[in-house]
């Protein structure tokens, strides 16, 4: 039976690469909730056992974040750099051969999960930001500056490529007669993608943290001309956040000569992360497709991201001070925006896949009767799995707070959860904090620059005790000499 043989071959080839990342991530997060990140790493390694699998982008993204959560900054950076090498390959292809990246043949024939995982666009940007934060924690601010510069360049590549891809998708959809809109799928919860918060985002890849951090690093390096655009872009991406607005408003004063000369306290940036990244959960839908003169109902699967239910964080307690927190990134909202932007292409591929599978089912039924048709339906449903791959160990939300603090140790707590003491020093410091499912994790503090030495207060000099000097009595006038006899005779002669 030719069609059965073909289907079996495709099915077996496909299923090997269609394991659920959602299941693996759930296991990793469960271990992380207990503070057992080594077990979480073991679960990740078990899922990626082969040397080739451990070169994949998603493996190294998850590994780098788990190592970071475990306080292993140097190995974390190495994993992130391995992931970054994959993203750089994508960037090169996006610039030189974008059509190569737009190919969807494998996914259209079997499943979305067979596509090479290239990372969500916001994950690509987040990667260089994570690298920068790691470098800052190690005191390597010059390397962090390089990462930040690459973030800006990466955003430009993404913007240009997505513009071309969108037009290509629209053109291809028209050619196939497909309405490439998520709302065309009966039963799909499109309201999750049309949420006002989702629509308020400029795009699905830029975030305010990356740009504010750029401003902070440039300011720390005494480059206010570059710092201002970073702060300005952060405000544009997340308007109404007081911490972002103050960063720009106080820049001139903070970088002025007088301020630098008199600065006595450390300018501290607190990066507070909470929760976990959202999940893409596959949901099954049915799609009627024309096959010859009949209509067949084919199972199709698309991912759904549920909104976050986490309560917002209001303030960070540092010693006796309560610092207001500004939410600058919501990864749940960003993930839904990225999914919304993907839906046109996803719908078109799903429709193409449904037609191909409908034809296979029809042929199987003709050649194998009822049994052949049943096998086709089961195989179609088994291989039709939405792509649930995402960088799941990222935080769910990011907040910022900034304050000038005296050098030394400061007790830090967040909503009653203690992070212990953090020591700050120098002109600038970055304090990374993560509230991971109620568990406090304090990262390495980055410190840069030196505070000016405190000028000694001028005190009047104490004059040494003078020794008494003996005063000589005034000299008596010299007595006139008596005239001699010869002198008298000379006077008489006159």
Secondary structure, DSSP 8 states (H G I E B T S, - for coil): -HHHHHHHHHHHHHHTT---HHHHHHHHHHHHHTT-HHHHHHHHHHHS-STTGGGSHHHHHHHHHHHHHTT-HHHHHHHHHHHHHHHHHHHHHHHH-HHHHT--HHHHHT-GGGS-----HHHHHHHHHHHHHHHHHTT-HHHHHHHHHHHHHHHHHHHHHHHHHHHHHHHHHHHHT----GGGSTT--GGGTS-HHHHHSS-SS--HHHHHHHHHHHHHTT-HHHHHHHHHHHHHHSTT-HHHHHHHHTHHHHTSHHHHHH--SEEEEEEEEES-----EEEEEEEEEEETTEEEEEEEEEEE----------EEEETTEEEE-EEEEEHHHHHHHHHHHHHHHHHHHHHHHHHHHHHHHHHHHHHHHHHHHHHHHHHHHHH--------TTS-SEEEEEEEEE-SEEEEEEETTEEEEEEEE-SSEEEEEEEEETTEEEE---EEES-----------------------------------HHHHHHHHH-
